Amino acid sequence: MISRDFDRFGKMIDLLELQKEFILRHLTAGGVAVDFTMGNGHDTSFLSRTVGAAGHVYAFDIQPEALESTKKTLAADMCPDNVTLILDSHSNVRKYVAGEINAGMFNLGFMPGGDKTKTTMRETTLPAVKDAVGMLAPGGILSVAIYPGHAEGDAEGRELRQFYETLDRHILCCTEIHIVNSPTSPYFTIIEKRHKQRGA
């Protein structure tokens, strides 16, 4: 897999694109997915096209401009009519999404091209990630991209790692992927829920 990805990304691995390779191993047509950080809607579009007309995607952001930008992205990408855009914090996910999800994506930090003073914060990120993990269906996946190049992003990453360390490895597999010789570059964590517990 690694050699293939080196060829695909011009001999350098693009970590934010590599996330999608993991998502595609778990998410199929008809699935339910959540984009917890809508931004400009590129992850929303990816999830929408992956689950297809029979599936559904919920996307969250607290900025009205994010919803407007995402609407344009979905239209430009000719996505199916399977997305619910929600102007609210991702920490309120359980108010809008009932039942289990097959995949979730967090792309923390600020909205590209938007107001850089509006960034995800630990006090809402951690509860949202905890809820997302609790909502995963067997065989489901959660991807969390973290930006340690600014103070809040670094703090988010540290706090999330403390939470990940508490997860039961017999139920959830938590993997961190980062560039070792570029400590301020974005990195991401993949949380995969096993189809069944070992020994079950």
N, CA, C and O of each residue as an XYZ file, in Angstrom:
800
protein
N       0.817     -1.202      0.000
C       0.000      0.000      0.000
C       0.859      1.265      0.000
O       0.562      2.218     -0.720
N       1.907      1.276      0.793
C       2.717      2.480      0.908
C       3.359      2.855     -0.417
O       3.361      4.028     -0.792
N       3.912      1.863     -1.141
C       4.557      2.185     -2.411
C       3.558      2.761     -3.393
O       3.888      3.678     -4.145
N       2.332      2.236     -3.399
C       1.296      2.742     -4.276
C       0.976      4.186     -3.937
O       0.799      5.008     -4.836
N       0.900      4.507     -2.646
C       0.565      5.862     -2.240
C       1.692      6.837     -2.552
O       1.433      8.000     -2.864
N       2.942      6.378     -2.474
C       4.035      7.253     -2.858
C       3.899      7.635     -4.332
O       4.107      8.795     -4.688
N       3.554      6.674     -5.193
C       3.372      6.978     -6.604
C       2.200      7.930     -6.803
O       2.294      8.885     -7.574
N       1.108      7.671     -6.114
C      -0.101      8.468     -6.297
C       0.110      9.918     -5.893
O      -0.400     10.819     -6.559
N       0.847     10.163     -4.820
C       0.983     11.519     -4.306
C       2.326     12.156     -4.682
O       2.838     13.012     -3.961
N       2.879     11.736     -5.798
C       4.086     12.374     -6.290
C       5.282     12.131     -5.395
O       6.073     13.042     -5.152
N       5.424     10.894     -4.895
C       6.536     10.451     -4.078
C       6.550     11.069     -2.688
O       7.524     10.924     -1.949
N       5.470     11.759     -2.330
C       5.305     12.270     -0.971
C       3.886     11.923     -0.530
O       2.938     12.129     -1.288
N       3.732     11.410      0.664
C       2.411     11.061      1.156
C       1.692     12.323      1.636
O       2.215     13.064      2.468
N       0.500     12.559      1.111
C      -0.370     13.632      1.567
C      -1.267     13.036      2.651
O      -2.191     12.278      2.357
N      -0.986     13.382      3.891
C      -1.682     12.730      4.994
C      -3.187     12.989      4.970
O      -3.973     12.107      5.314
N      -3.589     14.192      4.566
C      -5.008     14.508      4.582
C      -5.764     13.764      3.487
O      -6.967     13.531      3.610
N      -5.067     13.391      2.423
C      -5.692     12.556      1.393
C      -5.644     11.084      1.806
O      -6.547     10.310      1.489
N      -4.596     10.718      2.505
C      -4.441      9.330      2.940
C      -5.567      8.922      3.898
O      -5.947      7.753      3.956
N      -6.095      9.893      4.644
C      -7.242      9.599      5.504
C      -8.359      8.910      4.738
O      -8.982      7.962      5.215
N      -8.591      9.422      3.530
C      -9.716      8.928      2.725
C      -9.513      7.473      2.313
O     -10.481      6.732      2.142
N      -8.268      7.069      2.157
C      -7.997      5.677      1.824
C      -8.489      4.755      2.946
O      -9.025      3.677      2.690
N      -8.299      5.193      4.174
C      -8.772      4.404      5.311
C     -10.294      4.417      5.386
O     -10.918      3.387      5.640
N     -10.887      5.588      5.165
C     -12.350      5.687      5.193
C     -12.965      4.735      4.175
O     -13.954      4.066      4.473
N     -12.392      4.665      2.981
C     -12.952      3.836      1.913
C     -12.897      2.342      2.224
O     -13.591      1.551      1.587
N     -12.092      1.961      3.181
C     -12.040      0.550      3.592
C     -13.228      0.164      4.463
O     -13.510     -1.019      4.655
N     -13.920      1.167      4.988
C     -15.010      0.911      5.930
C     -16.364      1.427      5.452
O     -17.400      0.868      5.812
N     -16.367      2.481      4.651
C     -17.609      3.144      4.261
C     -18.005      2.747      2.849
O     -17.203      2.850      1.921
N     -19.238      2.294      2.688
C     -19.729      1.861      1.376
C     -21.080      2.500      1.086
O     -21.638      3.213      1.920
N     -21.593      2.237     -0.103
C     -22.889      2.779     -0.510
C     -23.965      2.388      0.497
O     -24.008      1.254      0.974
N     -24.824      3.340      0.808
C     -25.899      3.091      1.753
C     -25.540      3.371      3.194
O     -26.393      3.253      4.073
N     -24.300      3.739      3.458
C     -23.858      3.979      4.828
C     -24.285      5.337      5.365
O     -24.814      6.176      4.636
N     -24.044      5.532      6.653
C     -24.321      6.800      7.324
C     -22.992      7.381      7.803
O     -22.214      6.697      8.467
N     -22.735      8.647      7.464
C     -21.467      9.276      7.817
C     -21.710     10.675      8.357
O     -22.743     11.291      8.093
N     -20.738     11.165      9.120
C     -20.816     12.507      9.678
C     -19.524     13.258      9.391
O     -18.431     12.766      9.673
N     -19.660     14.464      8.825
C     -18.541     15.389      8.721
C     -18.693     16.356      9.896
O     -19.566     17.224      9.888
N     -17.852     16.197     10.883
C     -17.987     16.970     12.118
C     -17.438     18.385     11.990
O     -17.684     19.222     12.858
N     -16.700     18.662     10.921
C     -16.102     19.989     10.714
C     -16.250     20.339      9.237
O     -15.327     20.134      8.448
N     -17.390     20.857      8.875
C     -17.772     21.046      7.483
C     -16.797     21.913      6.674
O     -16.367     21.514      5.591
N     -16.451     23.081      7.188
C     -15.554     23.976      6.464
C     -16.096     24.319      5.086
O     -17.223     24.798      4.958
N     -15.300     24.075      4.062
C     -15.713     24.352      2.687
C     -16.405     23.163      2.016
O     -16.767     23.228      0.842
N     -16.582     22.092      2.765
C     -17.403     20.996      2.273
C     -16.707     19.921      1.468
O     -17.377     19.079      0.870
N     -15.399     19.920      1.432
C     -14.708     18.922      0.604
C     -14.822     17.515      1.201
O     -15.002     16.544      0.465
N     -14.717     17.402      2.525
C     -14.927     16.095      3.156
C     -16.400     15.695      3.072
O     -16.719     14.521      2.885
N     -17.293     16.672      3.211
C     -18.720     16.391      3.076
C     -19.010     15.809      1.697
O     -19.745     14.829      1.573
N     -18.436     16.409      0.672
C     -18.623     15.933     -0.697
C     -18.077     14.513     -0.867
O     -18.723     13.660     -1.476
N     -16.900     14.274     -0.333
C     -16.303     12.936     -0.412
C     -17.205     11.896      0.236
O     -17.439     10.829     -0.331
N     -17.707     12.205      1.417
C     -18.575     11.256      2.113
C     -19.893     11.062      1.360
O     -20.393      9.941      1.256
N     -20.449     12.143      0.841
C     -21.706     12.071      0.097
C     -21.581     11.168     -1.120
O     -22.444     10.326     -1.368
N     -20.514     11.344     -1.871
C     -20.321     10.526     -3.078
C     -20.014      9.080     -2.734
O     -20.316      8.173     -3.510
N     -19.412      8.865     -1.568
C     -19.072      7.498     -1.166
C     -20.316      6.707     -0.750
O     -20.461      5.544     -1.128
N     -21.206      7.322      0.017
C     -22.395      6.587      0.475
C     -23.491      6.549     -0.589
O     -24.370      5.689     -0.539
N     -23.447      7.468     -1.543
C     -24.405      7.451     -2.645
C     -25.816      7.828     -2.227
O     -26.068      8.193     -1.079
N     -26.722      7.731     -3.178
C     -28.101      8.166     -2.961
C     -28.802      7.383     -1.858
O     -29.723      7.896     -1.222
N     -28.376      6.149     -1.627
C     -29.019      5.314     -0.601
C     -28.501      5.597      0.804
O     -29.091      5.142      1.783
N     -27.409      6.341      0.914
C     -26.836      6.651      2.222
C     -27.179      8.055      2.663
O     -27.968      8.746      2.019
N     -26.580      8.472      3.769
C     -26.841      9.834      4.244
C     -25.626     10.377      4.979
O     -24.890      9.641      5.635
N     -25.434     11.703      4.848
C     -24.325     12.397      5.491
C     -24.879     13.569      6.297
O     -25.736     14.312      5.819
N     -24.386     13.725      7.516
C     -24.685     14.881      8.345
C     -23.405     15.698      8.453
O     -22.334     15.146      8.707
N     -23.511     17.014      8.262
C     -22.320     17.867      8.306
C     -22.551     19.038      9.244
O     -23.593     19.691      9.191
N     -21.570     19.303     10.108
C     -21.698     20.328     11.146
C     -20.701     21.468     10.961
O     -19.555     21.255     10.567
N     -21.162     22.679     11.255
C     -20.266     23.830     11.390
C     -21.023     24.932     12.111
O     -22.249     25.006     12.029
N     -20.295     25.789     12.816
C     -20.943     26.883     13.537
C     -20.946     28.176     12.726
O     -21.518     29.175     13.164
N     -20.311     28.172     11.543
C     -20.203     29.380     10.737
C     -21.165     29.317      9.540
O     -21.089     28.378      8.747
N     -22.062     30.296      9.399
C     -22.986     30.302      8.258
C     -22.268     30.267      6.910
O     -22.759     29.668      5.953
N     -21.103     30.914      6.843
C     -20.368     30.924      5.579
C     -19.881     29.526      5.195
O     -19.688     29.233      4.015
N     -19.685     28.674      6.187
C     -19.283     27.297      5.895
C     -20.421     26.554      5.200
O     -20.192     25.807      4.249
N     -21.636     26.759      5.675
C     -22.781     26.103      5.034
C     -22.954     26.575      3.595
O     -23.226     25.776      2.699
N     -22.794     27.876      3.380
C     -22.951     28.399      2.020
C     -21.856     27.871      1.102
O     -22.121     27.506     -0.044
N     -20.633     27.832      1.603
C     -19.527     27.303      0.796
C     -19.716     25.827      0.498
O     -19.419     25.365     -0.603
N     -20.218     25.081      1.493
C     -20.434     23.645      1.305
C     -21.533     23.383      0.284
O     -21.417     22.462     -0.525
N     -22.589     24.175      0.311
C     -23.656     24.026     -0.683
C     -23.092     24.152     -2.101
O     -23.460     23.390     -2.995
N     -22.197     25.119     -2.294
C     -21.583     25.320     -3.606
C     -20.692     24.139     -3.988
O     -20.676     23.709     -5.141
N     -19.952     23.621     -3.005
C     -19.074     22.478     -3.264
C     -19.891     21.250     -3.661
O     -19.551     20.558     -4.621
N     -20.960     20.984     -2.928
C     -21.804     19.825     -3.225
C     -22.423     19.937     -4.617
O     -22.512     18.950     -5.347
N     -22.849     21.150     -4.976
C     -23.445     21.354     -6.296
C     -22.396     21.183     -7.393
O     -22.654     20.549     -8.416
N     -21.209     21.755     -7.171
C     -20.148     21.663     -8.179
C     -19.691     20.225     -8.386
O     -19.324     19.838     -9.496
N     -19.714     19.436     -7.316
C     -19.288     18.035     -7.404
C     -20.434     17.095     -7.794
O     -20.255     15.879     -7.856
N     -21.606     17.670     -8.054
C     -22.790     16.898     -8.467
C     -23.083     15.757     -7.493
O     -23.314     14.615     -7.890
N     -23.066     16.105     -6.208
C     -23.339     15.114     -5.167
C     -24.826     14.766     -5.138
O     -25.662     15.599     -5.488
N     -25.158     13.556     -4.728
C     -26.572     13.209     -4.586
C     -27.216     14.016     -3.462
O     -26.522     14.585     -2.619
N     -28.531     14.060     -3.458
C     -29.269     14.800     -2.443
C     -29.376     13.947     -1.181
O     -30.438     13.410     -0.867
N     -28.273     13.834     -0.474
C     -28.211     12.938      0.687
C     -27.496     13.566      1.875
O     -27.001     12.855      2.750
N     -27.440     14.900      1.911
C     -26.674     15.598      2.942
C     -27.578     16.513      3.754
O     -28.387     17.255      3.196
N     -27.438     16.457      5.070
C     -28.095     17.395      5.974
C     -27.036     18.325      6.541
O     -26.141     17.886      7.263
N     -27.137     19.615      6.215
C     -26.193     20.610      6.712
C     -26.740     21.211      7.995
O     -27.892     21.642      8.049
N     -25.900     21.237      9.040
C     -26.364     21.632     10.374
C     -25.513     22.783     10.904
O     -24.300     22.650     11.064
N     -26.169     23.918     11.175
C     -25.485     25.076     11.734
C     -25.499     24.951     13.256
O     -26.364     25.505     13.934
N     -24.534     24.219     13.766
C     -24.449     23.989     15.207
C     -23.089     23.356     15.496
O     -22.390     22.908     14.589
N     -22.736     23.331     16.771
C     -21.479     22.718     17.183
C     -21.538     21.202     17.032
O     -22.570     20.576     17.277
N     -20.412     20.628     16.624
C     -20.345     19.172     16.517
C     -20.494     18.489     17.879
O     -20.744     17.286     17.948
N     -20.343     19.250     18.945
C     -20.526     18.668     20.271
C     -22.001     18.365     20.554
O     -22.322     17.714     21.548
N     -22.894     18.836     19.684
C     -24.326     18.563     19.819
C     -24.798     17.484     18.848
O     -25.985     17.406     18.533
N     -23.883     16.663     18.379
C     -24.205     15.683     17.339
C     -25.380     14.791     17.717
O     -26.196     14.459     16.858
N     -25.481     14.399     18.972
C     -26.541     13.457     19.362
C     -27.937     14.078     19.302
O     -28.936     13.359     19.330
N     -28.013     15.405     19.219
C     -29.314     16.052     19.048
C     -29.866     15.848     17.635
O     -31.071     15.958     17.406
N     -28.966     15.549     16.690
C     -29.357     15.501     15.286
C     -29.216     14.121     14.651
O     -29.915     13.804     13.688
N     -28.332     13.318     15.178
C     -28.037     12.015     14.564
C     -28.424     10.910     15.540
O     -27.853     10.793     16.624
N     -29.391     10.113     15.143
C     -29.831      8.999     15.983
C     -29.206      7.698     15.480
O     -29.035      7.505     14.277
N     -28.878      6.838     16.387
C     -28.345      5.537     15.993
C     -26.866      5.562     15.683
O     -26.149      6.497     16.039
N     -26.423      4.504     15.005
C     -24.994      4.314     14.744
C     -24.562      4.966     13.423
O     -25.372      5.212     12.530
N     -23.268      5.231     13.338
C     -22.689      5.767     12.099
C     -21.593      4.833     11.618
O     -20.950      4.147     12.413
N     -21.392      4.814     10.320
C     -20.355      3.965      9.730
C     -19.022      4.676      9.605
O     -17.972      4.035      9.564
N     -19.062      6.005      9.545
C     -17.820      6.766      9.423
C     -18.020      8.187      9.899
O     -19.119      8.735      9.812
N     -16.949      8.779     10.403
C     -16.960     10.181     10.798
C     -15.613     10.802     10.493
O     -14.584     10.129     10.546
N     -15.620     12.087     10.174
C     -14.380     12.805      9.875
C     -14.341     14.117     10.651
O     -15.307     14.879     10.660
N     -13.213     14.364     11.299
C     -12.912     15.652     11.925
C     -11.686     16.217     11.219
O     -10.673     15.531     11.084
N     -11.774     17.455     10.772
C     -10.619     18.155     10.232
C     -10.501     19.422     11.068
O     -11.066     20.460     10.725
N      -9.759     19.325     12.168
C      -9.732     20.376     13.178
C      -8.999     21.627     12.685
O      -8.419     21.640     11.600
N      -9.041     22.681     13.514
C      -8.393     23.928     13.126
C      -9.410     24.941     12.644
O     -10.551     24.960     13.106
N      -8.986     25.792     11.703
C      -9.877     26.821     11.201
C     -10.286     26.518      9.756
O      -9.664     25.704      9.074
N     -11.341     27.188      9.315
C     -11.865     26.993      7.969
C     -10.900     27.579      6.945
O     -10.593     28.769      7.024
N     -10.408     26.790      5.985
C      -9.498     27.315      4.963
C     -10.121     28.495      4.216
O     -11.225     28.396      3.681
N      -9.402     29.594      4.191
C      -9.900     30.786      3.532
C     -10.824     31.619      4.401
O     -11.301     32.673      3.979
N     -11.080     31.144      5.628
C     -11.995     31.839      6.526
C     -11.268     32.605      7.610
O     -10.076     32.891      7.498
N     -11.996     32.933      8.654
C     -11.473     33.689      9.790
C     -10.603     32.772     10.647
O     -11.105     31.825     11.253
N      -9.303     33.049     10.697
C      -8.376     32.184     11.418
C      -8.508     32.306     12.936
O      -7.925     31.514     13.677
N      -9.265     33.289     13.395
C      -9.484     33.390     14.845
C     -10.587     32.440     15.296
O     -10.751     32.204     16.493
N     -11.345     31.894     14.344
C     -12.398     30.937     14.663
C     -11.870     29.542     14.413
O     -11.821     29.079     13.273
N     -11.479     28.886     15.468
C     -10.866     27.568     15.352
C     -11.566     26.584     16.281
O     -12.217     26.987     17.245
N     -11.430     25.310     15.991
C     -11.995     24.319     16.903
C     -11.294     24.428     18.253
O     -10.121     24.794     18.332
N     -12.027     24.105     19.307
C     -11.519     24.270     20.663
C     -11.692     22.982     21.455
O     -12.613     22.202     21.211
N     -10.793     22.776     22.404
C     -10.805     21.540     23.189
C     -12.129     21.287     23.896
O     -12.581     20.146     23.991
N     -12.748     22.352     24.391
C     -13.950     22.145     25.192
C     -15.126     21.587     24.403
O     -16.043     21.009     24.986
N     -15.111     21.753     23.076
C     -16.158     21.143     22.259
C     -15.629     19.961     21.447
O     -16.374     19.028     21.147
N     -14.350     20.002     21.095
C     -13.776     18.916     20.298
C     -13.794     17.591     21.051
O     -14.223     16.574     20.505
N     -13.336     17.595     22.288
C     -13.247     16.338     23.040
C     -14.618     15.690     23.253
O     -14.752     14.487     23.029
N     -15.645     16.444     23.680
C     -16.965     15.805     23.803
C     -17.484     15.269     22.476
O     -18.121     14.216     22.435
N     -17.213     15.993     21.385
C     -17.678     15.548     20.069
C     -16.994     14.259     19.648
O     -17.642     13.353     19.125
N     -15.680     14.172     19.875
C     -14.956     12.958     19.527
C     -15.423     11.792     20.395
O     -15.575     10.676     19.898
N     -15.649     12.033     21.667
C     -16.143     10.964     22.546
C     -17.499     10.456     22.051
O     -17.730      9.248     21.998
N     -18.394     11.378     21.690
C     -19.696     10.966     21.172
C     -19.542     10.190     19.867
O     -20.209      9.177     19.658
N     -18.661     10.669     18.992
C     -18.456     10.005     17.707
C     -17.975      8.573     17.894
O     -18.440      7.660     17.211
N     -17.046      8.381     18.821
C     -16.551      7.029     19.102
C     -17.690      6.154     19.615
O     -17.820      4.997     19.216
N     -18.509      6.709     20.495
C     -19.622      5.953     21.048
C     -20.693      5.610     20.031
O     -21.457      4.666     20.230
N     -20.758      6.367     18.941
C     -21.774      6.150     17.914
C     -21.322      5.192     16.817
O     -22.133      4.800     15.978
N     -20.050      4.809     16.804
C     -19.541      3.965     15.727
C     -20.223      2.601     15.696
O     -20.339      1.929     16.721
N     -20.666      2.207     14.526
C     -21.212      0.869     14.320
C     -20.056     -0.129     14.265
O     -18.927      0.266     13.972
N     -20.304     -1.399     14.536
C     -19.251     -2.404     14.341
C     -18.696     -2.305     12.912
O     -19.454     -2.262     11.943
N     -17.376     -2.270     12.802
C     -16.743     -2.092     11.505
C     -16.641     -0.645     11.077
O     -16.174     -0.358      9.975
N     -17.078      0.288     11.943
C     -17.051      1.707     11.607
C     -15.681      2.331     11.824
O     -14.788      1.723     12.414
N     -15.533      3.570     11.329
C     -14.239      4.250     11.385
C     -14.427      5.732     11.675
O     -15.399      6.349     11.241
N     -13.477      6.287     12.417
C     -13.446      7.718     12.709
C     -12.055      8.236     12.382
O     -11.052      7.643     12.781
N     -12.001      9.350     11.651
C     -10.734      9.971     11.304
C     -10.682     11.369     11.908
O     -11.618     12.153     11.752
N      -9.585     11.678     12.599
C      -9.433     12.989     13.241
C      -8.108     13.605     12.797
O      -7.039     13.111     13.157
N      -8.178     14.682     12.017
C      -6.973     15.394     11.574
C      -6.690     16.542     12.523
O      -7.583     17.319     12.860
N      -5.431     16.645     12.953
C      -5.019     17.608     13.976
C      -3.902     18.487     13.430
O      -3.040     18.026     12.683
N      -3.931     19.768     13.815
C      -2.955     20.749     13.333
C      -2.151     21.290     14.509
O      -2.588     22.236     15.163
N      -0.986     20.712     14.793
C      -0.210     21.122     15.976
C       0.612     22.381     15.770
O       1.359     22.784     16.662
N       0.487     23.014     14.600
C       1.287     24.201     14.312
C       0.823     25.453     15.033
O       1.505     26.477     14.985
N      -0.337     25.393     15.709
C      -0.765     26.525     16.531
C      -1.123     25.992     17.909
O      -1.363     24.797     18.081
N      -1.155     26.881     18.881
C      -1.232     26.465     20.292
C      -2.470     25.628     20.581
O      -2.365     24.590     21.235
N      -3.641     26.054     20.110
C      -4.856     25.309     20.411
C      -4.849     23.947     19.722
O      -5.314     22.958     20.288
N      -4.323     23.901     18.505
C      -4.244     22.628     17.797
C      -3.340     21.639     18.504
O      -3.659     20.454     18.606
N      -2.207     22.129     18.994
C      -1.292     21.268     19.744
C      -1.962     20.755     21.019
O      -1.830     19.583     21.373
N      -2.686     21.650     21.706
C      -3.368     21.267     22.938
C      -4.491     20.265     22.653
O      -4.695     19.322     23.417
N      -5.220     20.477     21.546
C      -6.265     19.530     21.161
C      -5.680     18.134     20.974
O      -6.225     17.142     21.459
N      -4.569     18.083     20.265
C      -3.938     16.798     20.000
C      -3.522     16.081     21.269
O      -3.717     14.872     21.398
N      -2.946     16.823     22.210
C      -2.497     16.213     23.460
C      -3.681     15.691     24.280
O      -3.626     14.599     24.846
N      -4.742     16.483     24.331
C      -5.906     16.069     25.112
C      -6.603     14.872     24.468
O      -7.059     13.966     25.165
N      -6.684     14.871     23.149
C      -7.304     13.747     22.460
C      -6.499     12.469     22.653
O      -7.070     11.391     22.818
N      -5.188     12.586     22.633
C      -4.363     11.387     22.817
C      -4.588     10.779     24.202
O      -4.623      9.557     24.347
N      -4.737     11.621     25.206
C      -5.023     11.110     26.540
C      -6.332     10.320     26.550
O      -6.441      9.291     27.217
N      -7.319     10.809     25.809
C      -8.579     10.078     25.700
C      -8.394      8.767     24.946
O      -8.899      7.730     25.375
N      -7.678      8.806     23.832
C      -7.482      7.592     23.033
C      -6.824      6.483     23.851
O      -7.122      5.302     23.672
N      -5.933      6.877     24.742
C      -5.219      5.880     25.547
C      -6.141      5.121     26.495
O      -5.764      4.071     27.016
N      -7.335      5.639     26.721
C      -8.287      4.969     27.614
C      -9.181      3.974     26.872
O      -9.916      3.223     27.513
N      -9.136      3.952     25.542
C     -10.042      3.116     24.763
C      -9.652      1.639     24.868
O      -8.470      1.296     24.889
N     -10.645      0.792     24.932
C     -10.436     -0.652     25.035
C      -9.927     -1.194     23.702
O     -10.644     -1.164     22.702
N      -8.699     -1.685     23.689
C      -8.093     -2.149     22.439
C      -8.766     -3.391     21.878
O      -8.566     -3.726     20.710
N      -9.554     -4.074     22.682
C     -10.261     -5.253     22.195
C     -11.515     -4.873     21.412
O     -12.111     -5.700     20.722
N     -11.900     -3.600     21.536
C     -13.078     -3.108     20.825
C     -12.699     -2.090     19.758
O     -13.276     -2.068     18.671
N     -11.722     -1.248     20.082
C     -11.338     -0.150     19.196
C      -9.835     -0.163     18.931
O      -9.029     -0.308     19.850
N      -9.478     -0.010     17.672
C      -8.062      0.092     17.284
C      -7.783      1.548     16.943
O      -8.404      2.105     16.038
N      -6.857      2.164     17.661
C      -6.558      3.583     17.495
C      -5.132      3.745     16.962
O      -4.172      3.340     17.617
N      -5.000      4.332     15.787
C      -3.708      4.454     15.114
C      -3.425      5.910     14.790
O      -4.277      6.606     14.237
N      -2.221      6.374     15.138
C      -1.813      7.746     14.829
C      -0.810      7.732     13.692
O       0.140      6.948     13.702
N      -1.022      8.607     12.705
C      -0.147      8.661     11.534
C       0.379     10.086     11.391
O      -0.396     11.031     11.240
N       1.701     10.233     11.438
C       2.296     11.570     11.357
C       3.650     11.509     10.680
O       4.246     10.441     10.544
N       4.127     12.671     10.257
C       5.449     12.783      9.643
C       6.466     13.007     10.763
O       6.433     14.039     11.435
N       7.342     12.070     10.960
C       8.249     12.083     12.110
C       9.186     13.288     12.094
O       9.441     13.887     13.139
N       9.701     13.647     10.918
C      10.680     14.739     10.860
C      10.050     16.086     10.513
O      10.731     16.986     10.022
N       8.743     16.223     10.771
C       8.063     17.508     10.602
C       7.000     17.627     11.693
O       5.809     17.463     11.428
N       7.434     17.913     12.916
C       6.543     17.829     14.084
C       5.377     18.807     14.082
O       4.402     18.588     14.802
N       5.443     19.887     13.292
C       4.330     20.830     13.264
C       3.384     20.589     12.089
O       2.412     21.324     11.917
N       3.662     19.568     11.283
C       2.772     19.243     10.172
C       1.500     18.585     10.697
O       1.504     17.989     11.775
N       0.407     18.694      9.929
C      -0.828     18.007     10.347
C      -0.596     16.501     10.470
O       0.227     15.929      9.754
N      -1.319     15.878     11.370
C      -1.298     14.426     11.484
C      -2.720     13.971     11.750
O      -3.601     14.790     12.012
N      -2.944     12.682     11.683
C      -4.301     12.231     11.935
C      -4.327     10.920     12.692
O      -3.370     10.146     12.699
N      -5.462     10.708     13.327
C      -5.713      9.489     14.069
C      -6.883      8.759     13.442
O      -7.892      9.371     13.093
N      -6.748      7.454     13.299
C      -7.817      6.594     12.804
C      -8.291      5.712     13.955
O      -7.484      5.045     14.602
N      -9.589      5.709     14.208
C     -10.177      4.838     15.226
C     -11.124      3.880     14.526
O     -12.121      4.296     13.935
N     -10.806      2.594     14.596
C     -11.610      1.572     13.925
C     -12.278      0.684     14.972
O     -11.630      0.197     15.899
N     -13.570      0.485     14.808
C     -14.290     -0.379     15.720
C     -14.357     -1.796     15.140
O     -14.763     -1.995     13.995
N     -13.958     -2.750     15.935
C     -13.923     -4.122     15.462
C     -15.354     -4.614     15.185
O     -16.316     -4.155     15.802
N     -15.465     -5.558     14.242
C     -16.774     -6.142     13.933
C     -17.302     -6.926     15.122
O     -18.509     -6.976     15.360
N     -16.390     -7.536     15.866
C     -16.772     -8.212     17.093
C     -15.552     -8.254     17.994
O     -14.419     -8.158     17.524
N     -15.788     -8.397     19.286
C     -14.685     -8.474     20.229
C     -13.933     -9.788     20.066
O     -14.520    -10.817     19.730
N     -12.647     -9.741     20.304
C     -11.852    -10.972     20.251
C     -12.355    -11.956     21.294
O     -12.605    -11.602     22.446
N     -12.494    -13.181     20.863
C     -12.967    -14.213     21.769
C     -14.465    -14.328     21.835
O     -15.006    -15.225     22.482
N     -15.156    -13.383     21.139
C     -16.630    -13.402     21.180
C     -17.168    -14.455     20.223
O     -18.382    -14.626     20.113
